[in-house]
Amino acid sequence: MDKNEFIRIFDGDSGEWDGDNALQGLKIIEKYVPGRGIEGAEHEIIYSVTVDQLVEGGITKEDAEELRRLNWMVEYGAMACFV
């Protein structure tokens, strides 16, 4: 998957989920960028790795779609999630 395809996935709406969507998303992210997790935080939002890092790590379309379903988003070129 290339960067543009990845970003297009995040143009859609999120879905419904059970449990901690931030933690579930971080587990997906770690599969592709081991040893990385939360890279920063602001009021009610966490930031993780960049889109480039995920794409270079080989993230699958299915896992990108799962991140979107879990209400993750692309902000400032990085993955972000409200907590």
C-alpha positions, 0 to 999 in steps of 0.5 A: 500500500502506498501513502496516498491509498493509506490516507484515503482510508482515513477519509471515511467514517470510523466504526463501532468498537468494544474496549479501549480503541487507543490501546487496540490501535497501538497494538496494530501500530506496533506490528509495523513499527516495533518499539514505538507507541505514543509519541506525544499527547495534547488535551484528550488526544495521543499521537503515535508514529508517522504515516510514512513509518507505517507505510514503510513498515508494510501496513496492510490495507486491512490493518489500516481499515481497522485503525480507521474503524477504531477511530484513529485519524491522520493529524500533522502526518502522524497517527492520532486518537482521541482518548 
